[in-house]
Amino acid sequence: MCAAAQTVPDAAMQRIFRETSTPYKYGIVIPEQDGKKVDCPRVFRVHGKWYMHYVCMNEVGYETHLASSDDLLKWRPEGKVLSFGKGWDQWQADGGIALIDPAWEGSYEPKKFQGKYWMSYIGGALKGYETDPLSIGMAWARDAGRAGEWTRVASNPVLAPNQPDAREFERLTLYKSTIIWDRTNSLGQPFVMYYNAKAKNGYERIGMALSTDMVHWTRHGAGPVVANGETRQRGISGDPQMVRMGDLWVMFYFGAGWEPKAFDTFAASYDLVHWTKWTGAHLVDPSEPWDLTYAHKPWLVKWKGTVYHFYCAVGDQGRTIAVATSRDLRKQ
């Protein structure tokens, strides 16, 4: 891709915004569970059914759970898939399935590699809400549609802030990651991970890493690929999701701190490395009593002509998972 083509034209960015707009807030689909906060939705489809990885958190830390749905609106908790570990991930295990078909309005099925489904997760040894430092680990399972413990890889963590090649922006904590399978090997390795991370000042930006085997990862580039709040060196760009729309890659992510409250937005790229950030209206904003504090951490799917935008909603019902849609489904 030549340098002149690395910036995505405004007309294309406008088309993405129109395509992914979800002005109708359906509401909470997974409430707090037995006093535990829920967070970080990741939606996929296997066995002809919808599933969601999400995390539950009490005062101790994160664990990863599975829910199922027939219609993307009514969700049933199925149980835990990643519990507290030992050692480096003793009190944090915040995961989400990897290698989901990235095609917009595609199958949304996670692909197997070496006969396994894969998950990347945040791990940490200390109790509390995302207590530093946090690292990234990998786990796998034979069946992604069944509740039950996933198997952690022996070489975890696969990325950590104290590794010699950690870049300036990631030397304190690594956060939520998403992994795609680039079938074209455009960057020389098939598996591409995006994750947000922070340095000592708390400023979170999104970087990338590459792998040939889902276990051994090499950081790509000297710095982050998506950053906001550069002037004051503060704020969050985090929890990326990747989809493919025609000749463009689109990254949905949330912002906080560099504009009021927390919200969802996107960036677009031709080559997975150079990103054009959307600067228009947000994809979802706080507006209802149940998401008035935060409306953030996106996961979008388009199915049978309707866009479903899942996000973490924080408000008068606690920390929950909600969905907004491109059509008013409450009138059906």
N, C-alpha and C positions, 0 to 999 in steps of 0.2 A: 504494500500500500504506500503510495507516494505521500510525501509530507503534506502536499496541498489537499489531499483527500482525507486527512486524518480528522479534520473538524467536520462534524455532522451538520449539514445545513439546517437553518431554522425551520424551513418548511417540513423537513423530516421529523424534527423534534416536536413540532406542532401536531403532526399526524400521530406520533406515539402518544402524546398527551390525550388527544381525542379518543384514540383506540382504547386507552386504559383508564379512562375516567369512570369513576363509580360514585355518582352523587347520592345514591340511595342507601342509607345506612339501615341494614336489616336488623342489626343489634347483636347482643352477646350470644355466642354459640357454645362457648365453654366457660362456665362461671368458676369462681374459686371453688376448690374441692376440699371439704373438711378443714377449712381455715387456711389452706395452702394456696398461695398465689400461683397463677398460670401465666405462661409467657412463650414467646418465640414459636409461632406456628410454622409448620412446613408440611405442605399438602402434596400427596402423590396418589397414584392409582395402581393397584395390583389386584389380580383375580377378579377383575370387573367391578371393583369396589373402591371407594375413596378411603384414604387413611390420612391421619395427621400425626406427625411427631410434634410434641410440645413439652414444655418443662413445667414441673411443679416445684415450688419452693416454700419452705417454712423458714424458721429462724436459723436453721442449720445451713442449708445450701440447696443447690439445684439437683434434681434427678429428672430423667427423660421418660415420658409416657407416650402411649399410643391411643388414638381414638379412631373410630370408624364412622362412615356415613354412606347412605345410599343416594343422597341428593345435594350434598355440600352445605346443607342448612341445619339438619338435625344430626348431632354428633353424640356418639356413645363412648365413654371412656372404656378402654379394653385392659389397661394395666400398664405396668412398668416394663421398659425395655433396657434401661441403663441406670443402675443403682450406684450409690456411693462406692468408690473403689478402695484401693489401698495405696498408701504412700502418696505420690504426687497428686492423685485425684481422689483423695479420701473424702472430701466434703463438697465437691462440685463435679457434676456429670451432666452437662447441658449439650445434648446432641441433636442432629438432624440428618436425615438420609441424604446420601450423595448420588450423583450420576443420574438425576432425573432427566428424562427427555426434555431438552430445553426448548423445543419447537413451540411457539405461541399457537394456541389452539391445537396442540398435538396430543400425544397419548398420556403425558405426565407420568409415564411408567419409569421407575428407576431401572437402570441397566445393570446386569450382573457383570462382574469382572472376576475371572478365575472361579466362576461358579458361585460367587458370593455377592450379596448386597452389602453396601458399605455405608458407614456413618462417620462423620467427623464430629468431634465434640470438644467443648471447653472443659478442662479439668483443673482442679485446684486443691491444695492441701489444707486450706484454712476455712473455718466456718464463716457464715455471713453472706451478705448480698454481694456477689462478684468480688470477693476479697482478693486483692493482689497478693502474689502474682498468679496469673492464669496462663495455661499453655493449651496446645491443641493435640488431641489424641485421635486415634482411629479405632473403629470396631467393625465387626462384620456379623452377618447372620445368613442362614440359608433361606429363611422365609420372612419377608418384610411385613406380611399381613398377620403376624401372630405375636401376641404379647409374650414376652419371655426375654431373659437376659441375653444381650448381644455379647460376642466374644471380643475382648480388647486385644489389640496386637501387642506382642511382647516388647517391641522397641519403643513404645510410648514413653514420653510424649514425642510426637514427630516434629513439632515446631515449638520452640520455647523462647522466652525473651532473653534468657541468659546464654543462648548459643553464640558462638564466635561470629557468625555471619548475620546476627540480628541487626537490623538497620535502626537508625536513630529513632524513628517514629514508633518502634515496637519493643523497646527495651524494658518495659515494665509489665505489660499484660497483653495477651492475645485474646481476642473475643470471637464472636460467631463467624463461622466459615461456611462457604458453599463451594461445591466441587462440580465441575462439568467435564464431560468427555468430549474433547475437541477431536473429532474424527479426521480432520484434515491435518492434524499435527502442525498447525501453522506456527507454533512457537518451539517446535522441535521435540516436544513431549506431549503425550495425549491428555494428561489429566491436569486441569488448571483449577487452582484454589484461590478464592478471594476471601479476605478476612479483615476485620477492623482490629486495630491495635492502638496502644497508647504508650507514650513515653512518660517521664516523671511529672510533667506539667499537666497531665490529664487530657491532653488534646488527642482525639481519636480520628484516625484516618484509615483508608482502605488500601491494603497492599495485596500482592499476589505471589504465589509459589507454584512450581511445576513438579510433576512426578511421572515416572514410567510404570510404577507398580502400586500406587496408592499408599505406600508405607514410607518410602524415602523421598523427601521433599527438598527442592532447591529454591531458595528465594529468587524472584525475578525482578530485576531493576534495582536501582540505587535508592529509590524512595517510594512513596505511596502513588497509586494510580488515580485515586479520587480523594480530594481533600476540600474542606470548606472552612470558613472562619480563619483564613490565612492571615488576615491583617492583625487580628488580636491573638492568634495562636490559641484558640479555644473552641470548644464545641465538639460535636460528635457527627461523624458520617459512618453509619454502621449497618450491620445485619444485611449484607447484600444478597440478592437473588438474581440469577441470570436466566434470560430467555432469548430466543432467536426470532427476530421478525424480519423476514426477507433477507437482505444482505447486511442487516444490522444486528449487533448484540446490544441488548438492553439490560442495564443493571438497575433494579429497584433497590432502594436503600432508605434508611431513615436519617433525618437530621434533627439536631437539638443543640441549643446553646448559641449557635451563630445566627439564629432567628428566634423569635418568641416560641415558647413551648416546644413540643416535639411533633413531628409530622413525617409523611412519606413523600419521596420524590424519586427521580431517576436520572440516569446518565446513559449515553449511547456511544457505540464504538464500531468501527469497521474491522479492527485488528486485535481486539481483546486487551490492548495495552494503552492506547491513547483514547481518552474519554472526553466527550462533550457533555457538560452538565446542563440540565434543564434549570432555567431560572424563572419560570413562570409560576402559575398557581400550583399549590401542593396537590398531590393525589388524594390524600386524606388529611384532615385537620381535626383537632378537638372541636366539638360542637354540641355534644349531648351530655347530660349529667353523668352518664356512665363512661364517657371518654374525655371529659373536660380537662383532666390533668395531662394525659398523654394519649395520642393516637399515633402509633408508630410500630415499627418492625414488620415490614410488608411481606406478604406472600400472595402472588396473584396467579390466577388461572383463568383461562377462557374456555368455556365448555358449552357446546350447543348454542353458541351465539351470545352467551351472557358472561360478563367478566365478574369474577368473585375476588374481592380484595380482603384477605384475612389480615388482621393486625392485632397487636396488643393494645387493649383499651383500659386505661386507668382513670377511675372516677369514683362515683358514689357507691359502686358495687365492688370496689377493690380492684385488683389487677386481674383482668379477664382477657379472653380472646373473642373478638367480634368480627363481623364481616360487613362490608359494603358492596353494593352491586351496581352494574350498569343499567339494569332495569328495576323497576319497583316491584319486587317479588311479593311484597305484602298485599298487593291488590289482586293477586291471582286467586 
